[in-house]
Amino acid sequence: METATTQAARWFVRRDIDGLFGLALDNFIQILLIVNLCQGVLGFSPGLVYGRILPGVALSLIVGNFYYGWLAYQKGQREQREDVTALPYGINTVSLFAYIFLVMLPVRLAAIAQGVSPEQAAELAWQAGLVACLGSGLVELVGALIGDPLRRLAPRAAMLSTLGGIAITFIAIGFLFRTFANPVVGLVPLGVILITYFGQVRFVLPGGLLAVLLGIGLAWGTGLVSWDQTKFVAALQPIGVYFPGFWLGKLWESRSVLLEYFSIILPMGLFNLVGSLQNLESAEAAGDAYPVAPSLAANGIGTIVAAICGSCFPTTIYIGHPGWKALGARVGYSILNGVIMGLLCLTGTVAMLAYFVPVEAGMAIVLWIGIVIVAQSFTATPSHHAPAVVVGLLPGIAGWGALIAKNALRAAGLGTPEKPITPALIPQFKLSDTYIDGAFALEQGFIFSAMILAGITVYIIERDFRKAAYWSIGAAFLSWVGLMHSYRWTVADTVVNLGFGAGTPWAVGYILLAILFLYTAWYTKKYD
């Protein structure tokens, strides 16, 4: 009995501290984005942000982190394992940007154009965000019913390579840029993380904690962060006690948003669903197999709770489970993250913490997580499927490249009503042999296209050409309805273009590819 007890899961282990720093930093960055974008882009008042949105965020994070921590603990007890790691969970970054720029901002601008006061326009934009968040949660909740069959259909290389493409671009490269932009501050914490987790060296303090403390000391010591009385006073102003509200009435008032912005809400919900499935596959590849339906349902419930209680931002099962597992994090890091993020949001202390702890202090942990995810794409799949993993990385890289290109255009002064981003730029890009329109096409629905292209490549390697044809037909359908590749131009962006026939050129291409695969299946059967 003693042996079984020592081998069973515990609520907290020493290395949960390291996992906490990584997950908390990730969540903290999302919360800072919410505060900055809601106030800077949408013109929301501090009362709206700190009094309504952040309490809703707090409750959604507490619900999900506590559930996934409990689920991991129960799994460890049942299997008599002490190495079970809880699924990481937090705000969905993609939906955060999508709902601010593609739902809430258009609602606000349209209201102002009709003569509504800025304060009332902000109220309407917030209500629209609640409806969009609720819609996403409903898609995720219903999707829990079909998640397990979908996961069984997709080869592991298709699931994991998609995450690898996201990890190497949207997670790792951004923090790598930031590290080398501030090398005196960034390189030492990165070195500590690599020594601790790749070199297996144990310092007196946990590696994550040591890296963060060194990062804080270097940031303040080198002047990257310095004392500013005005900023400090501003950081203190939102501090207080805030409680989540219950906003069903506001949701009902703005219910028309669900239909008006269905072309945004449906893809966001589906992307979240597929991304969560891929993260569950990643967790299983790392040794922790979680039940699909309840895991996805809890994610959907967390998003619905967010919407009802005032947050406009869906939650999701995070990418990075193998990284946190390799850090040594188990159950406690998830629960502690829920507690700490909840306290930050319910007390308005987000700005104060951001003032004292710069992102540079903890970014090495998140960079390391990205490295581990990409490595898992290759190590947890059959070695002869490596070409499929590479193919699956490409759409994510293309999507990131398209984002960087548009950021560059906006930095150059384009993307305004006076100087919009237009199709006329495409020939200019092609003068340098850059087919940016291809990158824009791959950017839309890249979670789907990465998984499908990698799956097709797996079946080609396995010489199962008929299944490759079926996957290509599926890609044709997703393209035709606009869930993949099809895009439309806005003043400052290219965005998903949902509608029957929206992606006809790509749909035709995939149908022709399916015909090729079916012919090859017939040919090899006849002549091999």
C-alpha positions as a Python dict, from the first residue, in 0.01 Angstrom:
ca = {
    (1, 'M'): (0, 0, 0),
    (2, 'E'): (285, 240, 82),
    (3, 'T'): (442, 198, -259),
    (4, 'A'): (113, 260, -437),
    (5, 'T'): (56, 577, -234),
    (6, 'T'): (398, 721, -312),
    (7, 'Q'): (348, 651, -682),
    (8, 'A'): (3, 810, -704),
    (9, 'A'): (-54, 1168, -816),
    (10, 'R'): (-3, 1451, -569),
    (11, 'W'): (-173, 1789, -570),
    (12, 'F'): (158, 1972, -574),
    (13, 'V'): (525, 1892, -649),
    (14, 'R'): (831, 2116, -646),
    (15, 'R'): (851, 2153, -1023),
    (16, 'D'): (493, 2276, -1045),
    (17, 'I'): (655, 2611, -970),
    (18, 'D'): (840, 2600, -1302),
    (19, 'G'): (526, 2500, -1489),
    (20, 'L'): (336, 2777, -1314),
    (21, 'F'): (578, 3044, -1438),
    (22, 'G'): (544, 2926, -1797),
    (23, 'L'): (164, 2894, -1799),
    (24, 'A'): (107, 3206, -1589),
    (25, 'L'): (329, 3411, -1820),
    (26, 'D'): (134, 3287, -2120),
    (27, 'N'): (-199, 3373, -1955),
    (28, 'F'): (-63, 3702, -1825),
    (29, 'I'): (38, 3813, -2176),
    (30, 'Q'): (-316, 3740, -2300),
    (31, 'I'): (-466, 3945, -2016),
    (32, 'L'): (-232, 4236, -2091),
    (33, 'L'): (-339, 4215, -2456),
    (34, 'I'): (-704, 4228, -2350),
    (35, 'V'): (-645, 4535, -2133),
    (36, 'N'): (-433, 4721, -2389),
    (37, 'L'): (-646, 4640, -2696),
    (38, 'C'): (-980, 4700, -2526),
    (39, 'Q'): (-869, 5039, -2398),
    (40, 'G'): (-645, 5142, -2687),
    (41, 'V'): (-835, 5006, -2990),
    (42, 'L'): (-1194, 4982, -2868),
    (43, 'G'): (-1192, 5283, -2636),
    (44, 'F'): (-1334, 5085, -2342),
    (45, 'S'): (-1331, 5261, -2006),
    (46, 'P'): (-1127, 5114, -1715),
    (47, 'G'): (-1460, 5041, -1546),
    (48, 'L'): (-1572, 4825, -1838),
    (49, 'V'): (-1238, 4643, -1865),
    (50, 'Y'): (-1164, 4590, -1496),
    (51, 'G'): (-1520, 4579, -1369),
    (52, 'R'): (-1683, 4349, -1627),
    (53, 'I'): (-1440, 4182, -1867),
    (54, 'L'): (-1156, 4077, -1637),
    (55, 'P'): (-1386, 3926, -1369),
    (56, 'G'): (-1542, 3713, -1645),
    (57, 'V'): (-1193, 3615, -1761),
    (58, 'A'): (-1107, 3524, -1400),
    (59, 'L'): (-1403, 3292, -1358),
    (60, 'S'): (-1345, 3118, -1693),
    (61, 'L'): (-978, 3056, -1605),
    (62, 'I'): (-1062, 2931, -1256),
    (63, 'V'): (-1326, 2689, -1389),
    (64, 'G'): (-1099, 2540, -1658),
    (65, 'N'): (-773, 2525, -1463),
    (66, 'F'): (-942, 2366, -1162),
    (67, 'Y'): (-1121, 2110, -1379),
    (68, 'Y'): (-812, 2005, -1574),
    (69, 'G'): (-610, 1990, -1251),
    (70, 'W'): (-876, 1770, -1093),
    (71, 'L'): (-892, 1552, -1405),
    (72, 'A'): (-515, 1497, -1394),
    (73, 'Y'): (-524, 1417, -1022),
    (74, 'Q'): (-801, 1160, -1070),
    (75, 'K'): (-610, 1005, -1359),
    (76, 'G'): (-294, 979, -1149),
    (77, 'Q'): (-483, 822, -860),
    (78, 'R'): (-662, 576, -1085),
    (79, 'E'): (-347, 470, -1274),
    (80, 'Q'): (-120, 497, -968),
    (81, 'R'): (109, 741, -1149),
    (82, 'E'): (283, 1047, -1012),
    (83, 'D'): (396, 1178, -1352),
    (84, 'V'): (56, 1286, -1488),
    (85, 'T'): (54, 1647, -1612),
    (86, 'A'): (-266, 1852, -1629),
    (87, 'L'): (-373, 1993, -1964),
    (88, 'P'): (-264, 2359, -1992),
    (89, 'Y'): (-552, 2600, -2041),
    (90, 'G'): (-609, 2970, -2098),
    (91, 'I'): (-735, 3248, -2327),
    (92, 'N'): (-749, 3167, -2700),
    (93, 'T'): (-510, 3415, -2865),
    (94, 'V'): (-647, 3376, -3220),
    (95, 'S'): (-1006, 3438, -3108),
    (96, 'L'): (-890, 3731, -2895),
    (97, 'F'): (-761, 3918, -3200),
    (98, 'A'): (-1043, 3799, -3427),
    (99, 'Y'): (-1323, 3915, -3199),
    (100, 'I'): (-1163, 4252, -3122),
    (101, 'F'): (-1079, 4346, -3482),
    (102, 'L'): (-1347, 4159, -3679),
    (103, 'V'): (-1651, 4182, -3449),
    (104, 'M'): (-1619, 4438, -3169),
    (105, 'L'): (-1435, 4711, -3360),
    (106, 'P'): (-1674, 4705, -3661),
    (107, 'V'): (-1974, 4722, -3424),
    (108, 'R'): (-1821, 5019, -3241),
    (109, 'L'): (-1732, 5207, -3562),
    (110, 'A'): (-2074, 5142, -3715),
    (111, 'A'): (-2244, 5271, -3402),
    (112, 'I'): (-2035, 5589, -3397),
    (113, 'A'): (-2106, 5644, -3768),
    (114, 'Q'): (-2479, 5638, -3683),
    (115, 'G'): (-2432, 5912, -3425),
    (116, 'V'): (-2411, 5698, -3111),
    (117, 'S'): (-2192, 5837, -2832),
    (118, 'P'): (-1847, 5675, -2786),
    (119, 'E'): (-1955, 5541, -2445),
    (120, 'Q'): (-2268, 5375, -2582),
    (121, 'A'): (-2073, 5246, -2885),
    (122, 'A'): (-1826, 5081, -2646),
    (123, 'E'): (-2119, 4920, -2462),
    (124, 'L'): (-2259, 4782, -2788),
    (125, 'A'): (-1915, 4651, -2892),
    (126, 'W'): (-1877, 4475, -2557),
    (127, 'Q'): (-2220, 4313, -2592),
    (128, 'A'): (-2128, 4196, -2944),
    (129, 'G'): (-1810, 4041, -2803),
    (130, 'L'): (-2015, 3854, -2542),
    (131, 'V'): (-2236, 3704, -2813),
    (132, 'A'): (-1936, 3605, -3027),
    (133, 'C'): (-1774, 3439, -2726),
    (134, 'L'): (-2095, 3252, -2643),
    (135, 'G'): (-2123, 3132, -3003),
    (136, 'S'): (-1769, 2999, -2996),
    (137, 'G'): (-1839, 2815, -2670),
    (138, 'L'): (-2151, 2652, -2814),
    (139, 'V'): (-1956, 2533, -3121),
    (140, 'E'): (-1689, 2383, -2892),
    (141, 'L'): (-1950, 2219, -2667),
    (142, 'V'): (-2138, 2059, -2957),
    (143, 'G'): (-1805, 1963, -3116),
    (144, 'A'): (-1724, 1751, -2811),
    (145, 'L'): (-1970, 1495, -2950),
    (146, 'I'): (-1772, 1446, -3273),
    (147, 'G'): (-1421, 1506, -3137),
    (148, 'D'): (-1328, 1144, -3069),
    (149, 'P'): (-1422, 1009, -3417),
    (150, 'L'): (-1241, 1302, -3582),
    (151, 'R'): (-929, 1234, -3378),
    (152, 'R'): (-930, 865, -3474),
    (153, 'L'): (-946, 959, -3843),
    (154, 'A'): (-639, 1184, -3837),
    (155, 'P'): (-285, 1037, -3835),
    (156, 'R'): (-66, 1152, -3547),
    (157, 'A'): (172, 1328, -3786),
    (158, 'A'): (-122, 1539, -3912),
    (159, 'M'): (-219, 1644, -3559),
    (160, 'L'): (126, 1712, -3416),
    (161, 'S'): (283, 1883, -3717),
    (162, 'T'): (5, 2144, -3713),
    (163, 'L'): (95, 2229, -3354),
    (164, 'G'): (462, 2231, -3453),
    (165, 'G'): (396, 2495, -3718),
    (166, 'I'): (220, 2715, -3461),
    (167, 'A'): (493, 2657, -3201),
    (168, 'I'): (788, 2737, -3425),
    (169, 'T'): (631, 3061, -3548),
    (170, 'F'): (368, 3218, -3324),
    (171, 'I'): (540, 3100, -3003),
    (172, 'A'): (914, 3039, -3050),
    (173, 'I'): (1029, 3285, -3315),
    (174, 'G'): (856, 3587, -3161),
    (175, 'F'): (1030, 3532, -2827),
    (176, 'L'): (1358, 3449, -3003),
    (177, 'F'): (1340, 3789, -3177),
    (178, 'R'): (1273, 3953, -2843),
    (179, 'T'): (1566, 3769, -2682),
    (180, 'F'): (1814, 3893, -2941),
    (181, 'A'): (1665, 4244, -2938),
    (182, 'N'): (1766, 4258, -2570),
    (183, 'P'): (2052, 4004, -2549),
    (184, 'V'): (2199, 4120, -2216),
    (185, 'V'): (1864, 4053, -2049),
    (186, 'G'): (1733, 3765, -2260),
    (187, 'L'): (2022, 3525, -2316),
    (188, 'V'): (2105, 3440, -1953),
    (189, 'P'): (1748, 3330, -1859),
    (190, 'L'): (1738, 3128, -2182),
    (191, 'G'): (2069, 2966, -2089),
    (192, 'V'): (1934, 2873, -1744),
    (193, 'I'): (1627, 2709, -1899),
    (194, 'L'): (1833, 2512, -2154),
    (195, 'I'): (2086, 2401, -1890),
    (196, 'T'): (1811, 2295, -1650),
    (197, 'Y'): (1585, 2107, -1889),
    (198, 'F'): (1809, 1991, -2172),
    (199, 'G'): (2128, 1961, -1966),
    (200, 'Q'): (1944, 1812, -1664),
    (201, 'V'): (2135, 2032, -1417),
    (202, 'R'): (1957, 2098, -1086),
    (203, 'F'): (2024, 2435, -925),
    (204, 'V'): (1925, 2527, -569),
    (205, 'L'): (1616, 2705, -704),
    (206, 'P'): (1383, 2559, -968),
    (207, 'G'): (1510, 2649, -1314),
    (208, 'G'): (1201, 2847, -1410),
    (209, 'L'): (1206, 3053, -1092),
    (210, 'L'): (1580, 3117, -1125),
    (211, 'A'): (1539, 3228, -1488),
    (212, 'V'): (1258, 3470, -1398),
    (213, 'L'): (1449, 3619, -1102),
    (214, 'L'): (1762, 3668, -1315),
    (215, 'G'): (1551, 3821, -1592),
    (216, 'I'): (1390, 4069, -1350),
    (217, 'G'): (1730, 4162, -1204),
    (218, 'L'): (1890, 4210, -1546),
    (219, 'A'): (1593, 4409, -1682),
    (220, 'W'): (1599, 4655, -1392),
    (221, 'G'): (1979, 4653, -1358),
    (222, 'T'): (2047, 4732, -1725),
    (223, 'G'): (1780, 5000, -1755),
    (224, 'L'): (1547, 4803, -1985),
    (225, 'V'): (1294, 4876, -1711),
    (226, 'S'): (1330, 5188, -1501),
    (227, 'W'): (1131, 5369, -1237),
    (228, 'D'): (860, 5601, -1370),
    (229, 'Q'): (642, 5763, -1106),
    (230, 'T'): (366, 5848, -1354),
    (231, 'K'): (341, 5492, -1486),
    (232, 'F'): (355, 5352, -1134),
    (233, 'V'): (65, 5572, -1018),
    (234, 'A'): (-134, 5474, -1328),
    (235, 'A'): (-68, 5105, -1251),
    (236, 'L'): (-210, 5151, -900),
    (237, 'Q'): (-535, 5318, -1007),
    (238, 'P'): (-734, 5007, -1116),
    (239, 'I'): (-658, 4819, -793),
    (240, 'G'): (-977, 4721, -612),
    (241, 'V'): (-1213, 4430, -563),
    (242, 'Y'): (-1429, 4324, -859),
    (243, 'F'): (-1687, 4045, -880),
    (244, 'P'): (-1815, 3870, -1194),
    (245, 'G'): (-2154, 3982, -1318),
    (246, 'F'): (-2431, 3783, -1483),
    (247, 'W'): (-2497, 3925, -1827),
    (248, 'L'): (-2761, 3704, -1991),
    (249, 'G'): (-2977, 4010, -2053),
    (250, 'K'): (-2701, 4183, -2249),
    (251, 'L'): (-2644, 3866, -2449),
    (252, 'W'): (-3012, 3852, -2542),
    (253, 'E'): (-3017, 4220, -2643),
    (254, 'S'): (-2734, 4162, -2894),
    (255, 'R'): (-2842, 3819, -3018),
    (256, 'S'): (-2853, 3941, -3380),
    (257, 'V'): (-2471, 3954, -3372),
    (258, 'L'): (-2469, 3573, -3381),
    (259, 'L'): (-2611, 3573, -3734),
    (260, 'E'): (-2448, 3895, -3852),
    (261, 'Y'): (-2097, 3773, -3765),
    (262, 'F'): (-2158, 3401, -3813),
    (263, 'S'): (-1882, 3393, -4077),
    (264, 'I'): (-1634, 3490, -3803),
    (265, 'I'): (-1781, 3302, -3506),
    (266, 'L'): (-1816, 2960, -3677),
    (267, 'P'): (-1456, 2939, -3805),
    (268, 'M'): (-1321, 3058, -3469),
    (269, 'G'): (-1521, 2791, -3287),
    (270, 'L'): (-1409, 2522, -3532),
    (271, 'F'): (-1044, 2630, -3518),
    (272, 'N'): (-1060, 2615, -3140),
    (273, 'L'): (-1218, 2269, -3153),
    (274, 'V'): (-960, 2127, -3394),
    (275, 'G'): (-674, 2294, -3206),
    (276, 'S'): (-793, 2139, -2879),
    (277, 'L'): (-810, 1796, -3047),
    (278, 'Q'): (-453, 1837, -3165),
    (279, 'N'): (-345, 1933, -2814),
    (280, 'L'): (-512, 1622, -2673),
    (281, 'E'): (-320, 1414, -2928),
    (282, 'S'): (0, 1592, -2823),
    (283, 'A'): (-73, 1511, -2456),
    (284, 'E'): (-129, 1143, -2540),
    (285, 'A'): (195, 1132, -2737),
    (286, 'A'): (368, 1266, -2425),
    (287, 'G'): (214, 988, -2213),
    (288, 'D'): (-110, 1139, -2081),
    (289, 'A'): (-420, 1012, -2261),
    (290, 'Y'): (-725, 1217, -2157),
    (291, 'P'): (-1088, 1140, -2249),
    (292, 'V'): (-1182, 1350, -2551),
    (293, 'A'): (-1550, 1434, -2494),
    (294, 'P'): (-1527, 1566, -2134),
    (295, 'S'): (-1202, 1750, -2207),
    (296, 'L'): (-1356, 1932, -2503),
    (297, 'A'): (-1685, 1989, -2322),
    (298, 'A'): (-1506, 2150, -2028),
    (299, 'N'): (-1331, 2382, -2271),
    (300, 'G'): (-1665, 2482, -2424),
    (301, 'I'): (-1820, 2532, -2080),
    (302, 'G'): (-1527, 2755, -1979),
    (303, 'T'): (-1593, 2975, -2283),
    (304, 'I'): (-1969, 2988, -2214),
    (305, 'V'): (-1899, 3084, -1851),
    (306, 'A'): (-1670, 3361, -1980),
    (307, 'A'): (-1947, 3504, -2201),
    (308, 'I'): (-2223, 3488, -1939),
    (309, 'C'): (-1999, 3651, -1677),
    (310, 'G'): (-1869, 3941, -1887),
    (311, 'S'): (-1567, 3824, -2089),
    (312, 'C'): (-1564, 3849, -2469),
    (313, 'F'): (-1275, 3604, -2508),
    (314, 'P'): (-1297, 3224, -2554),
    (315, 'T'): (-1075, 2986, -2363),
    (316, 'T'): (-894, 2682, -2499),
    (317, 'I'): (-677, 2383, -2416),
    (318, 'Y'): (-332, 2525, -2469),
    (319, 'I'): (-57, 2407, -2693),
    (320, 'G'): (250, 2291, -2498),
    (321, 'H'): (152, 1994, -2279),
    (322, 'P'): (476, 1802, -2358),
    (323, 'G'): (679, 2108, -2264),
    (324, 'W'): (515, 2148, -1927),
    (325, 'K'): (545, 1775, -1868),
    (326, 'A'): (916, 1790, -1947),
    (327, 'L'): (946, 2081, -1702),
    (328, 'G'): (822, 1844, -1430),
    (329, 'A'): (488, 2022, -1383),
    (330, 'R'): (208, 1791, -1270),
    (331, 'V'): (-128, 1891, -1116),
    (332, 'G'): (-60, 2190, -896),
    (333, 'Y'): (66, 2423, -1170),
    (334, 'S'): (-278, 2427, -1332),
    (335, 'I'): (-469, 2495, -1011),
    (336, 'L'): (-219, 2758, -895),
    (337, 'N'): (-246, 2928, -1234),
    (338, 'G'): (-623, 2950, -1195),
    (339, 'V'): (-586, 3097, -846),
    (340, 'I'): (-320, 3354, -941),
    (341, 'M'): (-481, 3465, -1268),
    (342, 'G'): (-814, 3485, -1089),
    (343, 'L'): (-671, 3707, -817),
    (344, 'L'): (-498, 3932, -1072),
    (345, 'C'): (-821, 3982, -1264),
    (346, 'L'): (-1048, 4020, -960),
    (347, 'T'): (-822, 4275, -789),
    (348, 'G'): (-712, 4487, -1086),
    (349, 'T'): (-343, 4424, -1008),
    (350, 'V'): (-259, 4323, -1366),
    (351, 'A'): (-108, 4661, -1452),
    (352, 'M'): (101, 4674, -1134),
    (353, 'L'): (252, 4329, -1194),
    (354, 'A'): (325, 4421, -1556),
    (355, 'Y'): (511, 4728, -1429),
    (356, 'F'): (747, 4530, -1204),
    (357, 'V'): (787, 4205, -1403),
    (358, 'P'): (873, 4263, -1772),
    (359, 'V'): (788, 3997, -2031),
    (360, 'E'): (1163, 3953, -2095),
    (361, 'A'): (1199, 3800, -1747),
    (362, 'G'): (993, 3492, -1829),
    (363, 'M'): (989, 3457, -2205),
    (364, 'A'): (1268, 3193, -2207),
    (365, 'I'): (1025, 2940, -2058),
    (366, 'V'): (770, 2996, -2335),
    (367, 'L'): (1044, 2980, -2600),
    (368, 'W'): (1155, 2645, -2458),
    (369, 'I'): (795, 2519, -2468),
    (370, 'G'): (784, 2601, -2841),
    (371, 'I'): (1108, 2409, -2901),
    (372, 'V'): (976, 2100, -2723),
    (373, 'I'): (649, 2100, -2920),
    (374, 'V'): (830, 2113, -3255),
    (375, 'A'): (1065, 1835, -3142),
    (376, 'Q'): (768, 1620, -3039),
    (377, 'S'): (623, 1649, -3389),
    (378, 'F'): (916, 1439, -3510),
    (379, 'T'): (994, 1217, -3209),
    (380, 'A'): (637, 1104, -3134),
    (381, 'T'): (554, 1001, -3492),
    (382, 'P'): (694, 711, -3698),
    (383, 'S'): (1031, 813, -3842),
    (384, 'H'): (921, 742, -4200),
    (385, 'H'): (640, 997, -4155),
    (386, 'A'): (894, 1278, -4107),
    (387, 'P'): (823, 1423, -4456),
    (388, 'A'): (454, 1453, -4359),
    (389, 'V'): (553, 1642, -4043),
    (390, 'V'): (756, 1886, -4253),
    (391, 'V'): (461, 1938, -4489),
    (392, 'G'): (236, 2001, -4190),
    (393, 'L'): (470, 2272, -4058),
    (394, 'L'): (451, 2477, -4378),
    (395, 'P'): (100, 2632, -4360),
    (396, 'G'): (167, 2764, -4007),
    (397, 'I'): (494, 2916, -4123),
    (398, 'A'): (314, 3070, -4423),
    (399, 'G'): (41, 3210, -4198),
    (400, 'W'): (300, 3366, -3971),
    (401, 'G'): (482, 3510, -4273),
    (402, 'A'): (160, 3667, -4399),
    (403, 'L'): (105, 3823, -4057),
    (404, 'I'): (458, 3966, -4053),
    (405, 'A'): (412, 4105, -4406),
    (406, 'K'): (90, 4283, -4307),
    (407, 'N'): (249, 4415, -3988),
    (408, 'A'): (530, 4555, -4203),
    (409, 'L'): (281, 4724, -4435),
    (410, 'R'): (101, 4878, -4140),
    (411, 'A'): (433, 4994, -3993),
    (412, 'A'): (505, 5162, -4328),
    (413, 'G'): (188, 5367, -4296),
    (414, 'L'): (-56, 5154, -4494),
    (415, 'G'): (-373, 5002, -4353),
    (416, 'T'): (-558, 5329, -4293),
    (417, 'P'): (-877, 5455, -4463),
    (418, 'E'): (-658, 5697, -4659),
    (419, 'K'): (-400, 5429, -4752),
    (420, 'P'): (-569, 5088, -4736),
    (421, 'I'): (-402, 4755, -4800),
    (422, 'T'): (-531, 4650, -5145),
    (423, 'P'): (-480, 4375, -5406),
    (424, 'A'): (-268, 4624, -5601),
    (425, 'L'): (18, 4534, -5365),
    (426, 'I'): (34, 4175, -5495),
    (427, 'P'): (216, 4259, -5823),
    (428, 'Q'): (463, 4469, -5623),
    (429, 'F'): (545, 4171, -5404),
    (430, 'K'): (584, 3948, -5710),
    (431, 'L'): (855, 4178, -5847),
    (432, 'S'): (1076, 4030, -5572),
    (433, 'D'): (944, 3676, -5644),
    (434, 'T'): (725, 3685, -5333),
    (435, 'Y'): (384, 3531, -5402),
    (436, 'I'): (220, 3696, -5105),
    (437, 'D'): (-127, 3600, -5228),
    (438, 'G'): (-31, 3237, -5173),
    (439, 'A'): (71, 3321, -4816),
    (440, 'F'): (-262, 3499, -4761),
    (441, 'A'): (-443, 3190, -4892),
    (442, 'L'): (-248, 2957, -4663),
    (443, 'E'): (-305, 3189, -4366),
    (444, 'Q'): (-681, 3138, -4371),
    (445, 'G'): (-772, 2813, -4199),
    (446, 'F'): (-411, 2701, -4172),
    (447, 'I'): (-503, 2471, -3881),
    (448, 'F'): (-721, 2277, -4125),
    (449, 'S'): (-487, 2289, -4425),
    (450, 'A'): (-181, 2187, -4220),
    (451, 'M'): (-361, 1884, -4081),
    (452, 'I'): (-503, 1785, -4421),
    (453, 'L'): (-179, 1826, -4619),
    (454, 'A'): (15, 1631, -4356),
    (455, 'G'): (-256, 1361, -4354),
    (456, 'I'): (-246, 1334, -4733),
    (457, 'T'): (133, 1299, -4721),
    (458, 'V'): (107, 1022, -4458),
    (459, 'Y'): (-129, 822, -4680),
    (460, 'I'): (94, 876, -4983),
    (461, 'I'): (389, 740, -4782),
    (462, 'E'): (174, 443, -4676),
    (463, 'R'): (61, 399, -5040),
    (464, 'D'): (-302, 426, -4931),
    (465, 'F'): (-394, 655, -5218),
    (466, 'R'): (-768, 611, -5178),
    (467, 'K'): (-758, 763, -4828),
    (468, 'A'): (-540, 1044, -4963),
    (469, 'A'): (-817, 1110, -5218),
    (470, 'Y'): (-1082, 1121, -4943),
    (471, 'W'): (-878, 1377, -4749),
    (472, 'S'): (-838, 1583, -5065),
    (473, 'I'): (-1213, 1579, -5120),
    (474, 'G'): (-1258, 1699, -4762),
    (475, 'A'): (-1015, 1981, -4834),
    (476, 'A'): (-1215, 2072, -5145),
    (477, 'F'): (-1532, 2105, -4939),
    (478, 'L'): (-1368, 2316, -4668),
    (479, 'S'): (-1219, 2540, -4938),
    (480, 'W'): (-1546, 2573, -5128),
    (481, 'V'): (-1735, 2698, -4818),
    (482, 'G'): (-1449, 2936, -4728),
    (483, 'L'): (-1311, 2766, -4418),
    (484, 'M'): (-974, 2729, -4592),
    (485, 'H'): (-773, 2955, -4824),
    (486, 'S'): (-1047, 3199, -4929),
    (487, 'Y'): (-989, 3555, -4808),
    (488, 'R'): (-1125, 3904, -4856),
    (489, 'W'): (-959, 4243, -4821),
    (490, 'T'): (-1032, 4493, -4546),
    (491, 'V'): (-871, 4831, -4491),
    (492, 'A'): (-582, 4688, -4290),
    (493, 'D'): (-598, 4311, -4328),
    (494, 'T'): (-696, 4002, -4521),
    (495, 'V'): (-962, 3799, -4339),
    (496, 'V'): (-1156, 3475, -4381),
    (497, 'N'): (-1421, 3485, -4655),
    (498, 'L'): (-1695, 3241, -4560),
    (499, 'G'): (-1965, 3149, -4814),
    (500, 'F'): (-2067, 2885, -5067),
    (501, 'G'): (-1826, 2897, -5358),
    (502, 'A'): (-1594, 3141, -5181),
    (503, 'G'): (-1289, 2922, -5236),
    (504, 'T'): (-1376, 2770, -5573),
    (505, 'P'): (-1024, 2784, -5727),
    (506, 'W'): (-873, 2592, -5437),
    (507, 'A'): (-1169, 2352, -5428),
    (508, 'V'): (-1115, 2271, -5795),
    (509, 'G'): (-745, 2215, -5732),
    (510, 'Y'): (-817, 1969, -5450),
    (511, 'I'): (-1077, 1783, -5661),
    (512, 'L'): (-822, 1742, -5940),
    (513, 'L'): (-574, 1617, -5681),
    (514, 'A'): (-833, 1365, -5556),
    (515, 'I'): (-883, 1239, -5912),
    (516, 'L'): (-506, 1191, -5941),
    (517, 'F'): (-500, 991, -5617),
    (518, 'L'): (-793, 772, -5726),
    (519, 'Y'): (-623, 707, -6060),
    (520, 'T'): (-300, 620, -5878),
    (521, 'A'): (-490, 380, -5649),
    (522, 'W'): (-636, 206, -5954),
    (523, 'Y'): (-304, 207, -6139),
    (524, 'T'): (-99, 60, -5851),
    (525, 'K'): (-360, -205, -5781),
    (526, 'K'): (-360, -311, -6144),
    (527, 'Y'): (14, -303, -6220),
    (528, 'D'): (196, -354, -5887),
}
